[in-house]
Amino acid sequence: MANINPYKVSKLIPLNDTIIVSEMYFGERISAGGIVLRNDDTKSAGIRPRWGKVYAVGPEQKEVKVGQYIMIAHGRWTRGIKIEDSEGEQIIRKVDPNDILLVSEYRDWE
């Protein structure tokens, strides 16, 4: 994480087609079939795409909207920045719009 104390924000407006996500999960997961997907330990075993919840989008972004969940190709996001908004403390990240693999209306993983 980039900062220890959260930045207090009332509204965040990304530029152009920028996508900001929150709720990215980096821990270990177990698939429905019992396969263990290791956490992101900076080794090849932890390299995989991640899901994140769309927190904010720029005015030119037409493919995703706030509240959707997107799967992002491995490593195509920035380091997290801790913010505090009306929802409480969160960690947000900017993702590369060209590396979105899937879009979902529901959180159905973990």
LINGIDA-V155093 format. One record per residue. N is the residue number from 0. RES is the residue in one letter. SS is DSSP state (~ for helix, > for strand, _ for the rest). PHI is phi in whole degrees, 0 to 359 (none if undefined). D_CENTER is the distance of its C-alpha to the mean C-alpha in whole Angstrom. Layout:
n=N res=RES ss=SS phi=PHI d_center=D_CENTER
n=N res=RES ss=SS phi=PHI d_center=D_CENTER
This chain:
n=0 res=M ss=_ phi=none d_center=14
n=1 res=A ss=_ phi=281 d_center=15
n=2 res=N ss=_ phi=225 d_center=17
n=3 res=I ss=_ phi=272 d_center=19
n=4 res=N ss=_ phi=271 d_center=20
n=5 res=P ss=_ phi=289 d_center=17
n=6 res=Y ss=> phi=281 d_center=18
n=7 res=K ss=> phi=271 d_center=19
n=8 res=V ss=_ phi=230 d_center=18
n=9 res=S ss=_ phi=258 d_center=20
n=10 res=K ss=_ phi=209 d_center=18
n=11 res=L ss=_ phi=243 d_center=15
n=12 res=I ss=_ phi=240 d_center=16
n=13 res=P ss=_ phi=292 d_center=15
n=14 res=L ss=_ phi=268 d_center=17
n=15 res=N ss=_ phi=51 d_center=18
n=16 res=D ss=_ phi=255 d_center=16
n=17 res=T ss=_ phi=297 d_center=13
n=18 res=I ss=> phi=237 d_center=9
n=19 res=I ss=> phi=247 d_center=7
n=20 res=V ss=> phi=239 d_center=4
n=21 res=S ss=> phi=227 d_center=5
n=22 res=E ss=_ phi=56 d_center=6
n=23 res=M ss=_ phi=282 d_center=4
n=24 res=Y ss=_ phi=251 d_center=8
n=25 res=F ss=_ phi=244 d_center=10
n=26 res=G ss=_ phi=280 d_center=13
n=27 res=E ss=_ phi=289 d_center=16
n=28 res=R ss=> phi=231 d_center=16
n=29 res=I ss=> phi=236 d_center=19
n=30 res=S ss=_ phi=289 d_center=20
n=31 res=A ss=_ phi=301 d_center=22
n=32 res=G ss=_ phi=274 d_center=25
n=33 res=G ss=_ phi=91 d_center=25
n=34 res=I ss=_ phi=279 d_center=23
n=35 res=V ss=> phi=274 d_center=21
n=36 res=L ss=> phi=258 d_center=18
n=37 res=R ss=_ phi=294 d_center=18
n=38 res=N ss=_ phi=285 d_center=15
n=39 res=D ss=_ phi=280 d_center=14
n=40 res=D ss=_ phi=259 d_center=17
n=41 res=T ss=_ phi=63 d_center=18
n=42 res=K ss=_ phi=245 d_center=20
n=43 res=S ss=~ phi=301 d_center=20
n=44 res=A ss=~ phi=294 d_center=20
n=45 res=G ss=~ phi=263 d_center=16
n=46 res=I ss=_ phi=276 d_center=15
n=47 res=R ss=_ phi=195 d_center=13
n=48 res=P ss=_ phi=296 d_center=10
n=49 res=R ss=> phi=231 d_center=7
n=50 res=W ss=> phi=266 d_center=6
n=51 res=G ss=> phi=213 d_center=3
n=52 res=K ss=> phi=268 d_center=6
n=53 res=V ss=> phi=292 d_center=7
n=54 res=Y ss=> phi=267 d_center=8
n=55 res=A ss=> phi=203 d_center=11
n=56 res=V ss=> phi=226 d_center=12
n=57 res=G ss=_ phi=285 d_center=15
n=58 res=P ss=_ phi=296 d_center=19
n=59 res=E ss=_ phi=267 d_center=19
n=60 res=Q ss=_ phi=279 d_center=16
n=61 res=K ss=_ phi=248 d_center=18
n=62 res=E ss=_ phi=268 d_center=16
n=63 res=V ss=_ phi=228 d_center=13
n=64 res=K ss=_ phi=226 d_center=13
n=65 res=V ss=_ phi=303 d_center=12
n=66 res=G ss=_ phi=98 d_center=11
n=67 res=Q ss=_ phi=284 d_center=11
n=68 res=Y ss=> phi=251 d_center=8
n=69 res=I ss=> phi=233 d_center=7
n=70 res=M ss=> phi=261 d_center=8
n=71 res=I ss=> phi=246 d_center=8
n=72 res=A ss=_ phi=304 d_center=11
n=73 res=H ss=_ phi=307 d_center=11
n=74 res=G ss=_ phi=79 d_center=11
n=75 res=R ss=_ phi=264 d_center=10
n=76 res=W ss=> phi=218 d_center=8
n=77 res=T ss=_ phi=273 d_center=9
n=78 res=R ss=_ phi=295 d_center=10
n=79 res=G ss=_ phi=283 d_center=9
n=80 res=I ss=> phi=239 d_center=12
n=81 res=K ss=> phi=276 d_center=13
n=82 res=I ss=> phi=234 d_center=14
n=83 res=E ss=> phi=232 d_center=16
n=84 res=D ss=> phi=232 d_center=17
n=85 res=S ss=_ phi=296 d_center=19
n=86 res=E ss=_ phi=273 d_center=16
n=87 res=G ss=> phi=113 d_center=17
n=88 res=E ss=> phi=281 d_center=15
n=89 res=Q ss=> phi=215 d_center=11
n=90 res=I ss=> phi=250 d_center=9
n=91 res=I ss=> phi=245 d_center=7
n=92 res=R ss=> phi=218 d_center=6
n=93 res=K ss=> phi=271 d_center=8
n=94 res=V ss=> phi=243 d_center=7
n=95 res=D ss=_ phi=279 d_center=11
n=96 res=P ss=~ phi=301 d_center=12
n=97 res=N ss=~ phi=285 d_center=14
n=98 res=D ss=~ phi=247 d_center=12
n=99 res=I ss=> phi=277 d_center=11
n=100 res=L ss=> phi=263 d_center=13
n=101 res=L ss=> phi=216 d_center=12
n=102 res=V ss=> phi=230 d_center=12
n=103 res=S ss=> phi=221 d_center=13
n=104 res=E ss=_ phi=276 d_center=14
n=105 res=Y ss=_ phi=235 d_center=14
n=106 res=R ss=_ phi=268 d_center=12
n=107 res=D ss=_ phi=229 d_center=15
n=108 res=W ss=_ phi=229 d_center=14
n=109 res=E ss=_ phi=92 d_center=14
